[in-house]
Amino acid sequence: MAEVRWTEEALRWVEDIYEYVRADEPAAAQRIVLGIFDRAQDVLSFPEIGYRYQPSARNVRILMYGHYRIAYLVKEEGDVDILGVFHSSLDISRYQL
């Protein structure tokens, strides 16, 4: 059965998002993080739900959750690696996906 795996970098991004939002809105921070994790699970049922990230030669896709982009890699065996979570205002082309 396919599974979603989070890279250490992706988990650091989520932690940074949590800490940033928590400074002003602790309850919102928890809702956002839980929403990101829940949204990422959608790729198990629909691995190509996100749009294809064109600069990447690999099968990297981007799934939106509110103001956040969840970058993920669909592997041949069906597993999915979450590569990062980026605020939509960030230029993700600066990051190697």
The first five atom37 places (N, CA, C, CB, O) and aatype in JSON, in Angstrom:
{
  "aatype": [12, 0, 6, 19, 1, 17, 16, 6, 6, 0, 10, 1, 17, 19, 6, 3, 9, 18, 6, 18, 19, 1, 0, 3, 6, 14, 0, 0, 0, 5, 1, 9, 19, 10, 7, 9, 13, 3, 1, 0, 5, 3, 19, 10, 15, 13, 14, 6, 9, 7, 18, 1, 18, 5, 14, 15, 0, 1, 2, 19, 1, 9, 10, 12, 18, 7, 8, 18, 1, 9, 0, 18, 10, 19, 11, 6, 6, 7, 3, 19, 3, 9, 10, 7, 19, 13, 8, 15, 15, 10, 3, 9, 15, 1, 18, 5, 10],
  "atom_mask": [
    [1, 1, 1, 1, 1],
    [1, 1, 1, 1, 1],
    [1, 1, 1, 1, 1],
    [1, 1, 1, 1, 1],
    [1, 1, 1, 1, 1],
    [1, 1, 1, 1, 1],
    [1, 1, 1, 1, 1],
    [1, 1, 1, 1, 1],
    [1, 1, 1, 1, 1],
    [1, 1, 1, 1, 1],
    [1, 1, 1, 1, 1],
    [1, 1, 1, 1, 1],
    [1, 1, 1, 1, 1],
    [1, 1, 1, 1, 1],
    [1, 1, 1, 1, 1],
    [1, 1, 1, 1, 1],
    [1, 1, 1, 1, 1],
    [1, 1, 1, 1, 1],
    [1, 1, 1, 1, 1],
    [1, 1, 1, 1, 1],
    [1, 1, 1, 1, 1],
    [1, 1, 1, 1, 1],
    [1, 1, 1, 1, 1],
    [1, 1, 1, 1, 1],
    [1, 1, 1, 1, 1],
    [1, 1, 1, 1, 1],
    [1, 1, 1, 1, 1],
    [1, 1, 1, 1, 1],
    [1, 1, 1, 1, 1],
    [1, 1, 1, 1, 1],
    [1, 1, 1, 1, 1],
    [1, 1, 1, 1, 1],
    [1, 1, 1, 1, 1],
    [1, 1, 1, 1, 1],
    [1, 1, 1, 0, 1],
    [1, 1, 1, 1, 1],
    [1, 1, 1, 1, 1],
    [1, 1, 1, 1, 1],
    [1, 1, 1, 1, 1],
    [1, 1, 1, 1, 1],
    [1, 1, 1, 1, 1],
    [1, 1, 1, 1, 1],
    [1, 1, 1, 1, 1],
    [1, 1, 1, 1, 1],
    [1, 1, 1, 1, 1],
    [1, 1, 1, 1, 1],
    [1, 1, 1, 1, 1],
    [1, 1, 1, 1, 1],
    [1, 1, 1, 1, 1],
    [1, 1, 1, 0, 1],
    [1, 1, 1, 1, 1],
    [1, 1, 1, 1, 1],
    [1, 1, 1, 1, 1],
    [1, 1, 1, 1, 1],
    [1, 1, 1, 1, 1],
    [1, 1, 1, 1, 1],
    [1, 1, 1, 1, 1],
    [1, 1, 1, 1, 1],
    [1, 1, 1, 1, 1],
    [1, 1, 1, 1, 1],
    [1, 1, 1, 1, 1],
    [1, 1, 1, 1, 1],
    [1, 1, 1, 1, 1],
    [1, 1, 1, 1, 1],
    [1, 1, 1, 1, 1],
    [1, 1, 1, 0, 1],
    [1, 1, 1, 1, 1],
    [1, 1, 1, 1, 1],
    [1, 1, 1, 1, 1],
    [1, 1, 1, 1, 1],
    [1, 1, 1, 1, 1],
    [1, 1, 1, 1, 1],
    [1, 1, 1, 1, 1],
    [1, 1, 1, 1, 1],
    [1, 1, 1, 1, 1],
    [1, 1, 1, 1, 1],
    [1, 1, 1, 1, 1],
    [1, 1, 1, 0, 1],
    [1, 1, 1, 1, 1],
    [1, 1, 1, 1, 1],
    [1, 1, 1, 1, 1],
    [1, 1, 1, 1, 1],
    [1, 1, 1, 1, 1],
    [1, 1, 1, 0, 1],
    [1, 1, 1, 1, 1],
    [1, 1, 1, 1, 1],
    [1, 1, 1, 1, 1],
    [1, 1, 1, 1, 1],
    [1, 1, 1, 1, 1],
    [1, 1, 1, 1, 1],
    [1, 1, 1, 1, 1],
    [1, 1, 1, 1, 1],
    [1, 1, 1, 1, 1],
    [1, 1, 1, 1, 1],
    [1, 1, 1, 1, 1],
    [1, 1, 1, 1, 1],
    [1, 1, 1, 1, 1]
  ],
  "atom_positions": [
    [[0.84, -1.18, 0.0], [0.0, 0.0, 0.0], [0.89, 1.25, 0.0], [-0.96, 0.0, 1.23], [1.89, 1.32, 0.72]],
    [[0.52, 2.21, -0.8], [1.29, 3.45, -0.92], [1.22, 4.25, 0.38], [0.77, 4.3, -2.1], [0.26, 4.16, 1.14]],
    [[2.26, 5.04, 0.61], [2.28, 5.88, 1.8], [2.89, 7.23, 1.49], [3.05, 5.2, 2.94], [3.63, 7.41, 0.52]],
    [[2.56, 8.19, 2.36], [3.12, 9.53, 2.28], [4.27, 9.59, 3.27], [2.04, 10.63, 2.57], [4.12, 9.24, 4.44]],
    [[5.43, 10.05, 2.78], [6.6, 10.22, 3.65], [7.01, 11.68, 3.62], [7.78, 9.29, 3.22], [7.04, 12.31, 2.56]],
    [[7.32, 12.22, 4.77], [7.74, 13.61, 4.9], [9.26, 13.66, 5.0], [7.08, 14.28, 6.12], [9.84, 12.97, 5.83]],
    [[9.89, 14.47, 4.18], [11.33, 14.67, 4.32], [11.58, 15.53, 5.56], [11.94, 15.34, 3.03], [10.69, 16.24, 6.03]],
    [[12.8, 15.45, 6.06], [13.15, 16.28, 7.22], [13.0, 17.76, 6.88], [14.59, 15.99, 7.68], [12.56, 18.55, 7.71]],
    [[13.37, 18.12, 5.67], [13.25, 19.53, 5.26], [11.79, 19.97, 5.27], [13.86, 19.74, 3.87], [11.48, 21.07, 5.74]],
    [[10.9, 19.13, 4.75], [9.48, 19.48, 4.73], [8.95, 19.66, 6.15], [8.66, 18.4, 3.99], [8.18, 20.58, 6.42]],
    [[9.36, 18.78, 7.05], [8.91, 18.9, 8.44], [9.45, 20.17, 9.09], [9.35, 17.68, 9.25], [8.76, 20.79, 9.9]],
    [[10.68, 20.57, 8.73], [11.22, 21.83, 9.24], [10.4, 23.01, 8.74], [12.7, 22.0, 8.83], [10.13, 23.95, 9.49]],
    [[9.98, 22.97, 7.47], [9.15, 24.04, 6.91], [7.84, 24.14, 7.7], [8.87, 23.78, 5.42], [7.41, 25.24, 8.05]],
    [[7.22, 23.01, 7.95], [5.95, 23.01, 8.69], [6.16, 23.56, 10.1], [5.35, 21.59, 8.75], [5.34, 24.33, 10.6]],
    [[7.24, 23.17, 10.73], [7.54, 23.69, 12.07], [7.75, 25.19, 12.03], [8.77, 23.0, 12.65], [7.29, 25.9, 12.93]],
    [[8.45, 25.69, 11.01], [8.65, 27.13, 10.87], [7.33, 27.87, 10.66], [9.6, 27.42, 9.7], [7.11, 28.94, 11.23]],
    [[6.46, 27.29, 9.86], [5.14, 27.89, 9.63], [4.38, 27.96, 10.96], [4.32, 27.06, 8.58], [3.8, 28.99, 11.3]],
    [[4.4, 26.86, 11.7], [3.72, 26.82, 12.99], [4.24, 27.91, 13.93], [3.89, 25.44, 13.64], [3.46, 28.65, 14.52]],
    [[5.54, 28.0, 14.06], [6.13, 28.97, 14.98], [5.82, 30.4, 14.55], [7.65, 28.78, 15.06], [5.55, 31.26, 15.39]],
    [[5.86, 30.67, 13.26], [5.58, 32.02, 12.76], [4.13, 32.42, 13.07], [5.84, 32.09, 11.24], [3.89, 33.51, 13.58]],
    [[3.18, 31.55, 12.75], [1.77, 31.87, 12.97], [1.44, 31.88, 14.46], [0.87, 30.85, 12.23], [0.65, 32.71, 14.91]],
    [[2.04, 30.98, 15.21], [1.76, 30.87, 16.65], [2.1, 32.15, 17.41], [2.55, 29.72, 17.24], [1.48, 32.45, 18.43]],
    [[3.07, 32.89, 16.91], [3.45, 34.14, 17.59], [2.27, 35.09, 17.71], [4.6, 34.82, 16.84], [2.17, 35.85, 18.67]],
    [[1.36, 35.06, 16.73], [0.19, 35.94, 16.75], [-1.11, 35.21, 17.04], [0.07, 36.65, 15.44], [-2.0, 35.75, 17.71]],
    [[-1.24, 33.98, 16.55], [-2.5, 33.25, 16.63], [-2.26, 31.77, 16.93], [-3.29, 33.4, 15.31], [-2.25, 30.96, 16.0]],
    [[-2.07, 31.39, 18.18], [-1.76, 29.99, 18.51], [-2.78, 28.98, 17.98], [-1.66, 29.84, 20.0], [-2.41, 27.93, 17.47]],
    [[-4.06, 29.29, 18.09], [-5.09, 28.36, 17.62], [-5.04, 28.21, 16.1], [-6.49, 28.83, 18.07], [-5.22, 27.12, 15.57]],
    [[-4.81, 29.32, 15.41], [-4.72, 29.28, 13.95], [-3.52, 28.47, 13.51], [-4.64, 30.7, 13.38], [-3.58, 27.75, 12.51]],
    [[-2.42, 28.57, 14.24], [-1.21, 27.82, 13.89], [-1.49, 26.33, 13.89], [-0.06, 28.15, 14.87], [-1.08, 25.61, 12.98]],
    [[-2.18, 25.86, 14.91], [-2.5, 24.44, 14.99], [-3.43, 24.03, 13.86], [-3.14, 24.12, 16.34], [-3.24, 22.98, 13.25]],
    [[-4.45, 24.85, 13.56], [-5.37, 24.53, 12.46], [-4.65, 24.45, 11.13], [-6.49, 25.58, 12.39], [-4.91, 23.55, 10.33]],
    [[-3.74, 25.38, 10.88], [-3.01, 25.41, 9.62], [-2.15, 24.16, 9.48], [-2.13, 26.67, 9.53], [-2.17, 23.51, 8.43]],
    [[-1.41, 23.82, 10.51], [-0.52, 22.65, 10.43], [-1.33, 21.37, 10.25], [0.35, 22.54, 11.71], [-0.99, 20.53, 9.41]],
    [[-2.39, 21.21, 11.0], [-3.24, 20.02, 10.84], [-3.84, 19.98, 9.44], [-4.36, 20.0, 11.9], [-3.94, 18.91, 8.83]],
    [[-4.24, 21.14, 8.92], [-4.79, 21.2, 7.57], [-3.77, 20.81, 6.51], [0.0, 0.0, 0.0], [-4.11, 20.13, 5.55]],
    [[-2.53, 21.23, 6.69], [-1.46, 20.87, 5.75], [-1.26, 19.36, 5.75], [-0.13, 21.6, 6.12], [-1.18, 18.74, 4.69]],
    [[-1.18, 18.76, 6.94], [-1.0, 17.31, 7.02], [-2.19, 16.57, 6.43], [-0.79, 16.88, 8.48], [-2.01, 15.59, 5.71]],
    [[-3.42, 17.03, 6.71], [-4.61, 16.39, 6.14], [-4.63, 16.51, 4.62], [-5.88, 17.01, 6.74], [-4.93, 15.54, 3.92]],
    [[-4.31, 17.7, 4.12], [-4.33, 17.92, 2.67], [-3.3, 17.03, 1.98], [-4.05, 19.39, 2.34], [-3.57, 16.5, 0.9]],
    [[-2.15, 16.85, 2.59], [-1.11, 16.02, 2.0], [-1.57, 14.56, 1.85], [0.16, 16.07, 2.85], [-1.1, 13.86, 0.95]],
    [[-2.46, 14.12, 2.71], [-2.96, 12.75, 2.61], [-3.82, 12.52, 1.36], [-3.76, 12.4, 3.86], [-4.0, 11.39, 0.93]],
    [[-4.35, 13.6, 0.79], [-5.17, 13.48, -0.42], [-4.4, 12.87, -1.58], [-5.7, 14.85, -0.83], [-5.0, 12.28, -2.48]],
    [[-3.08, 13.01, -1.57], [-2.29, 12.49, -2.7], [-2.27, 10.97, -2.72], [-0.86, 13.02, -2.62], [-1.93, 10.39, -3.76]],
    [[-2.62, 10.31, -1.64], [-2.69, 8.85, -1.67], [-3.81, 8.38, -2.58], [-2.9, 8.3, -0.26], [-3.65, 7.42, -3.33]],
    [[-4.94, 9.06, -2.52], [-6.07, 8.69, -3.37], [-5.96, 9.27, -4.77], [-7.37, 9.14, -2.74], [-6.4, 8.67, -5.75]],
    [[-5.36, 10.46, -4.86], [-5.26, 11.17, -6.14], [-3.83, 11.69, -6.3], [-6.29, 12.33, -6.21], [-3.6, 12.89, -6.09]],
    [[-2.86, 10.84, -6.67], [-1.46, 11.27, -6.7], [-1.16, 12.41, -7.68], [-0.6, 10.1, -7.05], [-0.17, 13.12, -7.5]],
    [[-1.97, 12.58, -8.68], [-1.71, 13.65, -9.64], [-2.66, 14.83, -9.47], [-1.83, 13.1, -11.06], [-2.91, 15.58, -10.42]],
    [[-3.19, 14.99, -8.26], [-4.13, 16.08, -7.97], [-3.46, 17.45, -8.1], [-4.72, 15.91, -6.58], [-4.1, 18.42, -8.51]],
    [[-2.21, 17.52, -7.75], [-1.49, 18.79, -7.83], [-1.0, 19.07, -9.24], [0.0, 0.0, 0.0], [-0.93, 18.16, -10.07]],
    [[-0.67, 20.32, -9.5], [-0.16, 20.65, -10.83], [1.32, 20.3, -10.93], [-0.37, 22.15, -11.14], [2.04, 20.32, -9.93]],
    [[1.76, 19.99, -12.12], [3.15, 19.58, -12.38], [4.07, 20.79, -12.23], [3.3, 18.95, -13.79], [3.81, 21.85, -12.79]],
    [[5.13, 20.62, -11.48], [6.13, 21.67, -11.29], [7.11, 21.56, -12.44], [6.86, 21.56, -9.89], [7.97, 20.68, -12.45]],
    [[7.0, 22.45, -13.42], [7.73, 22.35, -14.67], [9.25, 22.45, -14.59], [7.26, 23.38, -15.57], [9.92, 21.75, -15.34]],
    [[9.84, 23.27, -13.73], [11.3, 23.32, -13.72], [11.96, 22.0, -13.31], [11.77, 24.41, -12.8], [13.16, 21.81, -13.53]],
    [[11.2, 21.09, -12.73], [11.78, 19.83, -12.25], [11.7, 18.76, -13.34], [11.05, 19.35, -10.99], [10.7, 18.64, -14.04]],
    [[12.77, 18.0, -13.47], [12.79, 16.88, -14.41], [12.07, 15.67, -13.82], [14.23, 16.52, -14.79], [11.67, 14.76, -14.55]],
    [[11.91, 15.66, -12.5], [11.22, 14.56, -11.83], [9.72, 14.82, -11.81], [11.76, 14.36, -10.38], [9.27, 15.88, -12.24]],
    [[8.96, 13.87, -11.31], [7.5, 14.02, -11.23], [7.12, 14.77, -9.95], [6.81, 12.63, -11.28], [6.42, 14.24, -9.08]],
    [[7.61, 16.01, -9.85], [7.28, 16.85, -8.7], [5.99, 17.6, -9.02], [8.45, 17.85, -8.37], [5.82, 18.16, -10.1]],
    [[5.1, 17.6, -8.05], [3.82, 18.26, -8.21], [3.61, 19.21, -7.03], [2.65, 17.23, -8.31], [4.26, 19.09, -5.99]],
    [[2.7, 20.16, -7.22], [2.38, 21.15, -6.2], [0.89, 21.07, -5.88], [2.77, 22.6, -6.67], [0.05, 21.14, -6.77]],
    [[0.6, 20.91, -4.6], [-0.77, 20.85, -4.12], [-1.01, 22.06, -3.24], [-1.05, 19.52, -3.35], [-0.21, 22.36, -2.35]],
    [[-2.09, 22.75, -3.46], [-2.39, 23.96, -2.7], [-3.2, 23.64, -1.44], [-3.15, 24.97, -3.58], [-4.07, 22.77, -1.44]],
    [[-2.87, 24.38, -0.38], [-3.68, 24.38, 0.83], [-3.69, 25.82, 1.34], [-3.13, 23.37, 1.92], [-2.7, 26.28, 1.91]],
    [[-4.78, 26.53, 1.14], [-4.85, 27.93, 1.53], [-3.74, 28.72, 0.85], [0.0, 0.0, 0.0], [-3.64, 28.73, -0.38]],
    [[-2.91, 29.39, 1.65], [-1.81, 30.18, 1.12], [-0.52, 29.38, 1.01], [-1.58, 31.39, 2.0], [0.55, 29.96, 0.81]],
    [[-0.6, 28.08, 1.13], [0.6, 27.24, 1.15], [0.63, 26.28, -0.04], [0.67, 26.45, 2.46], [-0.41, 25.79, -0.49]],
    [[1.84, 26.02, -0.52], [2.06, 25.06, -1.59], [2.82, 23.88, -1.0], [2.85, 25.69, -2.78], [3.87, 24.03, -0.39]],
    [[2.26, 22.7, -1.19], [2.88, 21.47, -0.72], [3.54, 20.83, -1.94], [1.82, 20.5, -0.04], [2.86, 20.38, -2.86]],
    [[4.87, 20.78, -1.92], [5.62, 20.18, -3.03], [5.83, 18.71, -2.71], [7.0, 20.91, -3.27], [6.29, 18.36, -1.63]],
    [[5.49, 17.84, -3.68], [5.64, 16.42, -3.44], [6.11, 15.7, -4.69], [4.33, 15.83, -2.96], [5.92, 16.16, -5.82]],
    [[6.74, 14.55, -4.46], [7.28, 13.72, -5.53], [6.53, 12.41, -5.55], [8.81, 13.49, -5.34], [6.46, 11.7, -4.54]],
    [[5.94, 12.08, -6.72], [5.26, 10.81, -6.88], [6.29, 9.81, -7.4], [4.02, 10.93, -7.85], [6.88, 10.01, -8.46]],
    [[6.49, 8.75, -6.64], [7.47, 7.73, -7.02], [6.8, 6.64, -7.85], [8.12, 7.12, -5.76], [5.58, 6.47, -7.82]],
    [[7.61, 5.92, -8.59], [7.08, 4.89, -9.49], [6.26, 3.83, -8.77], [8.22, 4.22, -10.23], [5.26, 3.35, -9.3]],
    [[6.67, 3.45, -7.56], [5.95, 2.41, -6.82], [4.67, 2.92, -6.17], [6.85, 1.81, -5.76], [3.94, 2.15, -5.55]],
    [[4.39, 4.24, -6.31], [3.15, 4.8, -5.79], [3.31, 5.58, -4.5], [0.0, 0.0, 0.0], [2.4, 6.32, -4.11]],
    [[4.46, 5.44, -3.83], [4.68, 6.24, -2.63], [4.87, 7.7, -3.0], [5.91, 5.71, -1.85], [5.2, 8.03, -4.14]],
    [[4.65, 8.56, -2.02], [4.77, 10.0, -2.24], [5.69, 10.58, -1.17], [3.36, 10.7, -2.21], [5.52, 10.3, 0.02]],
    [[6.66, 11.37, -1.6], [7.54, 12.08, -0.67], [7.14, 13.55, -0.65], [9.05, 11.91, -1.07], [7.1, 14.2, -1.7]],
    [[6.84, 14.08, 0.53], [6.57, 15.51, 0.67], [7.93, 16.19, 0.77], [5.65, 15.82, 1.93], [8.7, 15.92, 1.69]],
    [[8.21, 17.08, -0.18], [9.53, 17.71, -0.28], [9.62, 19.03, 0.47], [9.87, 17.93, -1.71], [10.68, 19.38, 0.98]],
    [[8.52, 19.75, 0.55], [8.53, 21.05, 1.2], [7.15, 21.65, 1.25], [0.0, 0.0, 0.0], [6.25, 21.23, 0.52]],
    [[6.98, 22.64, 2.11], [5.73, 23.39, 2.23], [6.12, 24.86, 2.2], [4.93, 23.02, 3.54], [6.87, 25.33, 3.05]],
    [[5.61, 25.57, 1.21], [6.03, 26.94, 0.95], [4.84, 27.88, 0.98], [6.75, 27.04, -0.41], [3.77, 27.55, 0.47]],
    [[5.02, 29.04, 1.56], [3.99, 30.07, 1.47], [3.91, 30.5, 0.02], [4.3, 31.3, 2.42], [4.93, 30.55, -0.68]],
    [[2.73, 30.82, -0.44], [2.55, 31.15, -1.86], [3.3, 32.4, -2.29], [1.08, 31.34, -2.16], [3.51, 32.62, -3.48]],
    [[3.72, 33.23, -1.35], [4.47, 34.43, -1.7], [5.95, 34.14, -1.97], [4.34, 35.47, -0.6], [6.66, 35.0, -2.5]],
    [[6.42, 32.96, -1.6], [7.83, 32.61, -1.81], [8.09, 32.18, -3.25], [8.26, 31.49, -0.85], [7.22, 31.58, -3.89]],
    [[9.25, 32.48, -3.75], [9.69, 32.04, -5.07], [10.32, 30.66, -4.91], [10.69, 33.05, -5.72], [11.49, 30.55, -4.54]],
    [[9.55, 29.6, -5.2], [10.08, 28.27, -4.97], [11.11, 27.83, -6.0], [8.95, 27.28, -4.94], [11.75, 26.8, -5.83]],
    [[11.27, 28.6, -7.05], [12.29, 28.25, -8.03], [13.7, 28.38, -7.43], [12.17, 29.15, -9.27], [14.66, 27.85, -7.99]],
    [[13.81, 29.06, -6.29], [15.1, 29.18, -5.61], [15.49, 27.87, -4.9], [15.05, 30.32, -4.59], [16.65, 27.71, -4.5]],
    [[14.55, 26.97, -4.75], [14.79, 25.73, -4.04], [14.88, 24.58, -5.03], [13.68, 25.48, -3.01], [14.19, 24.56, -6.04]],
    [[15.73, 23.64, -4.73], [15.94, 22.51, -5.62], [14.88, 21.45, -5.36], [17.35, 21.92, -5.45], [14.93, 20.74, -4.36]],
    [[13.94, 21.36, -6.26], [12.89, 20.35, -6.14], [13.12, 19.32, -7.18], [11.47, 20.96, -6.27], [12.36, 18.36, -7.28]]
  ]
}
